[in-house]
């Protein structure tokens, strides 16, 4: 049926165009649903028109059948009343209506088929939209999770620079500690050297060492002893 194919083409074109331009999935999902609801409105309008046509052809067929039945009844009554001419007129009119009956039946069957197809399409589209609306929140949550993960990935990559800075900081701290240790060691060596020089200077002016004093005392004793022996 032409109308069905036309709406299928419209919906397919809309969805495919959106997918091709899917820069922001959240916005595209909403836009896709809006387009589908627009299509649903068009399908609904066409479905209503086709259903109305079904009802119209059904009414014409029913009216024709009812009129045929009435004319047959009138012809029977005219024959019973002995009025053959009246009966012929009723039967002639009835025959004309019977000729139209086949066309009316065909029109009704076609309208009925079209109506059933349009209603099936409308129901399917309504069902699809409902399913997509139910999935929309899930899809949007996935998009939010993906965006959050993307931010984390960017932060993770940026912290690598911070790690490099931290490593450099620690290297500089270690170098500063070594410089401080070296300076302190040099200061200790300088202090030790000054102490040794001062001690040497003090020894210059100190009294004769104890060992030399003992020798001098012993020498004096020997001299005294020798003098006594000579006397």
JOLINHU-V134582 format. One record per residue. N is the residue number from 0. RES is the residue in three letters. PHI is phi in whole degrees, 0 to 359 (* if undefined). OMEGA is omega in radians with two decimals (* if undefined). D_FIRST is the distance of its C-alpha to the first C-alpha in Angstrom with 1 decimal. Layout:
BEGIN
n->N res->RES phi->PHI omega->OMEGA d_first->D_FIRST
n->N res->RES phi->PHI omega->OMEGA d_first->D_FIRST
END
This chain:
BEGIN
n->0 res->UNK phi->* omega->-3.06 d_first->0.0
n->1 res->UNK phi->301 omega->-3.09 d_first->3.8
n->2 res->UNK phi->297 omega->3.13 d_first->5.7
n->3 res->UNK phi->295 omega->-3.14 d_first->5.6
n->4 res->UNK phi->298 omega->-3.13 d_first->6.5
n->5 res->UNK phi->297 omega->-3.13 d_first->8.8
n->6 res->UNK phi->289 omega->3.07 d_first->10.5
n->7 res->UNK phi->297 omega->3.12 d_first->11.0
n->8 res->UNK phi->296 omega->3.13 d_first->12.6
n->9 res->UNK phi->299 omega->-3.10 d_first->14.7
n->10 res->UNK phi->295 omega->3.13 d_first->16.0
n->11 res->UNK phi->297 omega->-3.14 d_first->16.8
n->12 res->UNK phi->297 omega->3.14 d_first->18.5
n->13 res->UNK phi->298 omega->-3.10 d_first->20.5
n->14 res->UNK phi->295 omega->-3.12 d_first->21.7
n->15 res->UNK phi->295 omega->3.11 d_first->22.6
n->16 res->UNK phi->296 omega->3.13 d_first->24.5
n->17 res->UNK phi->294 omega->-3.13 d_first->26.4
n->18 res->UNK phi->296 omega->3.12 d_first->27.3
n->19 res->UNK phi->295 omega->-3.11 d_first->28.7
n->20 res->UNK phi->258 omega->-3.00 d_first->30.8
n->21 res->UNK phi->290 omega->3.08 d_first->31.9
n->22 res->UNK phi->278 omega->3.10 d_first->35.5
n->23 res->UNK phi->237 omega->-3.07 d_first->36.0
n->24 res->UNK phi->305 omega->-3.11 d_first->33.9
n->25 res->UNK phi->299 omega->-3.12 d_first->34.7
n->26 res->UNK phi->294 omega->-3.11 d_first->33.5
n->27 res->UNK phi->292 omega->3.10 d_first->30.4
n->28 res->UNK phi->298 omega->3.13 d_first->29.5
n->29 res->UNK phi->298 omega->-3.13 d_first->29.9
n->30 res->UNK phi->294 omega->3.12 d_first->28.0
n->31 res->UNK phi->299 omega->3.13 d_first->25.1
n->32 res->UNK phi->293 omega->3.10 d_first->25.0
n->33 res->UNK phi->297 omega->3.12 d_first->25.3
n->34 res->UNK phi->295 omega->3.13 d_first->22.3
n->35 res->UNK phi->294 omega->3.08 d_first->20.3
n->36 res->UNK phi->292 omega->3.04 d_first->21.6
n->37 res->UNK phi->297 omega->3.10 d_first->20.7
n->38 res->UNK phi->297 omega->3.12 d_first->17.0
n->39 res->UNK phi->298 omega->3.10 d_first->17.4
n->40 res->UNK phi->297 omega->3.12 d_first->18.7
n->41 res->UNK phi->293 omega->3.12 d_first->15.8
n->42 res->UNK phi->298 omega->3.13 d_first->13.3
n->43 res->UNK phi->298 omega->-3.14 d_first->15.9
n->44 res->UNK phi->296 omega->3.12 d_first->16.1
n->45 res->UNK phi->294 omega->3.13 d_first->12.5
n->46 res->UNK phi->297 omega->3.12 d_first->12.7
n->47 res->UNK phi->298 omega->3.14 d_first->15.9
n->48 res->UNK phi->294 omega->-3.14 d_first->14.6
n->49 res->UNK phi->292 omega->3.10 d_first->11.9
n->50 res->UNK phi->295 omega->3.10 d_first->14.7
n->51 res->UNK phi->296 omega->3.10 d_first->17.0
n->52 res->UNK phi->294 omega->3.08 d_first->15.1
n->53 res->UNK phi->300 omega->-3.13 d_first->15.2
n->54 res->UNK phi->296 omega->-3.13 d_first->18.9
n->55 res->UNK phi->295 omega->-3.13 d_first->19.5
n->56 res->UNK phi->293 omega->3.10 d_first->18.3
n->57 res->UNK phi->294 omega->3.14 d_first->20.2
n->58 res->UNK phi->295 omega->3.12 d_first->23.2
n->59 res->UNK phi->297 omega->3.13 d_first->23.2
n->60 res->UNK phi->294 omega->3.13 d_first->23.0
n->61 res->UNK phi->295 omega->3.13 d_first->25.7
n->62 res->UNK phi->296 omega->3.13 d_first->27.9
n->63 res->UNK phi->296 omega->-3.14 d_first->27.6
n->64 res->UNK phi->297 omega->-3.14 d_first->28.6
n->65 res->UNK phi->294 omega->-3.13 d_first->31.4
n->66 res->UNK phi->292 omega->3.09 d_first->32.7
n->67 res->UNK phi->299 omega->3.14 d_first->32.8
n->68 res->UNK phi->296 omega->3.13 d_first->34.8
n->69 res->UNK phi->295 omega->-3.14 d_first->37.1
n->70 res->UNK phi->296 omega->3.10 d_first->37.8
n->71 res->UNK phi->296 omega->3.13 d_first->38.6
n->72 res->UNK phi->292 omega->3.12 d_first->41.0
n->73 res->UNK phi->296 omega->3.14 d_first->42.6
n->74 res->UNK phi->297 omega->3.12 d_first->43.1
n->75 res->UNK phi->295 omega->3.13 d_first->44.8
n->76 res->UNK phi->294 omega->-3.14 d_first->47.0
n->77 res->UNK phi->296 omega->3.10 d_first->47.9
n->78 res->UNK phi->296 omega->-3.14 d_first->48.9
n->79 res->UNK phi->295 omega->-3.14 d_first->50.9
n->80 res->UNK phi->275 omega->3.13 d_first->52.6
n->81 res->UNK phi->82 omega->-3.14 d_first->53.4
n->82 res->UNK phi->259 omega->-3.09 d_first->51.3
n->83 res->UNK phi->296 omega->-3.13 d_first->49.4
n->84 res->UNK phi->296 omega->3.09 d_first->48.5
n->85 res->UNK phi->298 omega->-3.14 d_first->46.7
n->86 res->UNK phi->298 omega->3.12 d_first->45.0
n->87 res->UNK phi->298 omega->-3.14 d_first->43.8
n->88 res->UNK phi->296 omega->3.11 d_first->42.2
n->89 res->UNK phi->297 omega->-3.12 d_first->40.4
n->90 res->UNK phi->292 omega->3.09 d_first->39.2
n->91 res->UNK phi->295 omega->3.11 d_first->38.1
n->92 res->UNK phi->297 omega->3.13 d_first->36.0
n->93 res->UNK phi->297 omega->-3.14 d_first->34.6
n->94 res->UNK phi->296 omega->3.11 d_first->33.7
n->95 res->UNK phi->297 omega->3.14 d_first->31.8
n->96 res->UNK phi->292 omega->3.12 d_first->29.8
n->97 res->UNK phi->295 omega->3.09 d_first->29.1
n->98 res->UNK phi->299 omega->3.13 d_first->27.6
n->99 res->UNK phi->288 omega->-3.04 d_first->25.1
n->100 res->UNK phi->301 omega->-3.12 d_first->24.5
n->101 res->UNK phi->295 omega->3.13 d_first->22.3
n->102 res->UNK phi->295 omega->3.13 d_first->20.0
n->103 res->UNK phi->297 omega->3.12 d_first->20.0
n->104 res->UNK phi->295 omega->3.13 d_first->19.2
n->105 res->UNK phi->294 omega->3.11 d_first->16.2
n->106 res->UNK phi->299 omega->3.14 d_first->14.9
n->107 res->UNK phi->295 omega->-3.13 d_first->15.7
n->108 res->UNK phi->298 omega->3.12 d_first->14.1
n->109 res->UNK phi->294 omega->3.13 d_first->10.7
n->110 res->UNK phi->296 omega->3.12 d_first->11.4
n->111 res->UNK phi->295 omega->3.12 d_first->12.7
n->112 res->UNK phi->294 omega->3.11 d_first->9.8
n->113 res->UNK phi->299 omega->-3.14 d_first->7.6
n->114 res->UNK phi->297 omega->3.13 d_first->10.8
n->115 res->UNK phi->296 omega->3.13 d_first->11.5
n->116 res->UNK phi->294 omega->-3.14 d_first->8.5
n->117 res->UNK phi->293 omega->3.11 d_first->9.5
n->118 res->UNK phi->295 omega->3.11 d_first->13.0
n->119 res->UNK phi->295 omega->3.12 d_first->12.8
n->120 res->UNK phi->294 omega->3.12 d_first->11.6
n->121 res->UNK phi->298 omega->3.14 d_first->14.3
n->122 res->UNK phi->296 omega->-3.13 d_first->16.8
n->123 res->UNK phi->295 omega->-3.13 d_first->16.3
n->124 res->UNK phi->296 omega->3.10 d_first->16.7
n->125 res->UNK phi->299 omega->3.13 d_first->19.7
n->126 res->UNK phi->296 omega->3.14 d_first->21.2
n->127 res->UNK phi->297 omega->3.14 d_first->20.9
n->128 res->UNK phi->296 omega->3.12 d_first->22.6
n->129 res->UNK phi->299 omega->3.13 d_first->25.2
n->130 res->UNK phi->295 omega->3.14 d_first->26.0
n->131 res->UNK phi->294 omega->3.11 d_first->26.3
n->132 res->UNK phi->295 omega->3.10 d_first->28.6
n->133 res->UNK phi->291 omega->-3.13 d_first->30.7
n->134 res->UNK phi->277 omega->-3.06 d_first->31.0
n->135 res->UNK phi->302 omega->-3.13 d_first->31.7
n->136 res->UNK phi->299 omega->3.13 d_first->35.3
n->137 res->UNK phi->296 omega->3.14 d_first->35.9
n->138 res->UNK phi->294 omega->3.14 d_first->34.6
n->139 res->UNK phi->295 omega->3.09 d_first->36.7
n->140 res->UNK phi->297 omega->3.11 d_first->39.7
n->141 res->UNK phi->296 omega->3.12 d_first->39.3
n->142 res->UNK phi->297 omega->3.12 d_first->39.2
n->143 res->UNK phi->297 omega->3.11 d_first->42.3
n->144 res->UNK phi->296 omega->3.13 d_first->44.0
n->145 res->UNK phi->295 omega->3.13 d_first->43.2
n->146 res->UNK phi->294 omega->3.11 d_first->44.7
n->147 res->UNK phi->297 omega->3.12 d_first->47.7
n->148 res->UNK phi->296 omega->3.12 d_first->48.3
n->149 res->UNK phi->297 omega->3.10 d_first->48.0
n->150 res->UNK phi->296 omega->3.13 d_first->50.7
n->151 res->UNK phi->297 omega->3.13 d_first->52.9
n->152 res->UNK phi->299 omega->3.13 d_first->52.5
n->153 res->UNK phi->295 omega->3.12 d_first->53.6
n->154 res->UNK phi->296 omega->3.14 d_first->56.5
n->155 res->UNK phi->298 omega->3.14 d_first->57.5
n->156 res->UNK phi->292 omega->-3.14 d_first->57.6
n->157 res->UNK phi->287 omega->3.14 d_first->59.6
n->158 res->UNK phi->289 omega->3.08 d_first->62.2
n->159 res->UNK phi->298 omega->3.06 d_first->63.1
n->160 res->UNK phi->294 omega->3.10 d_first->64.9
n->161 res->UNK phi->295 omega->3.10 d_first->66.7
n->162 res->UNK phi->297 omega->3.10 d_first->67.8
n->163 res->UNK phi->298 omega->3.11 d_first->69.2
n->164 res->UNK phi->296 omega->3.12 d_first->71.1
n->165 res->UNK phi->296 omega->3.11 d_first->72.4
n->166 res->UNK phi->298 omega->3.12 d_first->73.7
n->167 res->UNK phi->297 omega->3.12 d_first->75.4
n->168 res->UNK phi->300 omega->-3.12 d_first->76.9
n->169 res->UNK phi->294 omega->3.09 d_first->78.3
n->170 res->UNK phi->295 omega->3.12 d_first->79.7
n->171 res->UNK phi->294 omega->3.11 d_first->81.5
n->172 res->UNK phi->295 omega->3.12 d_first->82.8
n->173 res->UNK phi->296 omega->3.11 d_first->84.2
n->174 res->UNK phi->295 omega->3.11 d_first->85.8
n->175 res->UNK phi->296 omega->3.11 d_first->87.3
n->176 res->UNK phi->298 omega->3.12 d_first->88.8
n->177 res->UNK phi->297 omega->3.12 d_first->90.3
n->178 res->UNK phi->298 omega->3.13 d_first->91.8
n->179 res->UNK phi->294 omega->3.12 d_first->93.3
n->180 res->UNK phi->300 omega->-3.14 d_first->94.7
n->181 res->UNK phi->295 omega->3.13 d_first->96.3
n->182 res->UNK phi->296 omega->3.12 d_first->97.8
n->183 res->UNK phi->295 omega->3.11 d_first->99.3
n->184 res->UNK phi->297 omega->3.11 d_first->100.8
n->185 res->UNK phi->297 omega->3.12 d_first->102.3
n->186 res->UNK phi->297 omega->3.12 d_first->103.8
n->187 res->UNK phi->297 omega->3.11 d_first->105.3
n->188 res->UNK phi->297 omega->3.11 d_first->106.9
n->189 res->UNK phi->297 omega->3.14 d_first->108.3
n->190 res->UNK phi->295 omega->3.12 d_first->109.7
n->191 res->UNK phi->296 omega->-3.14 d_first->111.3
n->192 res->UNK phi->294 omega->3.12 d_first->112.9
n->193 res->UNK phi->297 omega->3.14 d_first->114.5
n->194 res->UNK phi->296 omega->3.13 d_first->116.0
n->195 res->UNK phi->297 omega->3.14 d_first->117.7
n->196 res->UNK phi->298 omega->-3.12 d_first->119.3
n->197 res->UNK phi->293 omega->3.11 d_first->120.7
n->198 res->UNK phi->298 omega->3.11 d_first->122.2
n->199 res->UNK phi->298 omega->-3.14 d_first->124.0
n->200 res->UNK phi->295 omega->3.11 d_first->125.4
n->201 res->UNK phi->296 omega->-3.12 d_first->126.6
n->202 res->UNK phi->300 omega->-3.14 d_first->128.4
n->203 res->UNK phi->298 omega->-3.07 d_first->130.4
n->204 res->UNK phi->255 omega->3.09 d_first->132.2
n->205 res->UNK phi->288 omega->3.09 d_first->132.4
n->206 res->UNK phi->295 omega->3.13 d_first->135.8
n->207 res->UNK phi->301 omega->-3.13 d_first->137.0
n->208 res->UNK phi->302 omega->-3.06 d_first->135.0
n->209 res->UNK phi->301 omega->-3.12 d_first->136.5
n->210 res->UNK phi->296 omega->3.12 d_first->137.3
n->211 res->UNK phi->294 omega->3.13 d_first->139.5
n->212 res->UNK phi->296 omega->3.12 d_first->141.3
n->213 res->UNK phi->296 omega->3.13 d_first->142.3
n->214 res->UNK phi->297 omega->3.14 d_first->143.7
n->215 res->UNK phi->299 omega->3.14 d_first->145.7
n->216 res->UNK phi->294 omega->3.13 d_first->147.1
n->217 res->UNK phi->293 omega->3.11 d_first->148.1
n->218 res->UNK phi->297 omega->3.12 d_first->149.8
n->219 res->UNK phi->296 omega->3.13 d_first->151.8
n->220 res->UNK phi->294 omega->3.11 d_first->152.9
n->221 res->UNK phi->297 omega->3.12 d_first->154.2
n->222 res->UNK phi->297 omega->3.14 d_first->156.1
n->223 res->UNK phi->296 omega->3.14 d_first->157.7
n->224 res->UNK phi->298 omega->3.13 d_first->158.7
n->225 res->UNK phi->295 omega->3.14 d_first->160.3
n->226 res->UNK phi->294 omega->-3.13 d_first->162.3
n->227 res->UNK phi->290 omega->3.13 d_first->163.7
n->228 res->UNK phi->294 omega->-3.13 d_first->164.8
n->229 res->UNK phi->293 omega->3.12 d_first->166.8
n->230 res->UNK phi->289 omega->* d_first->168.8
END
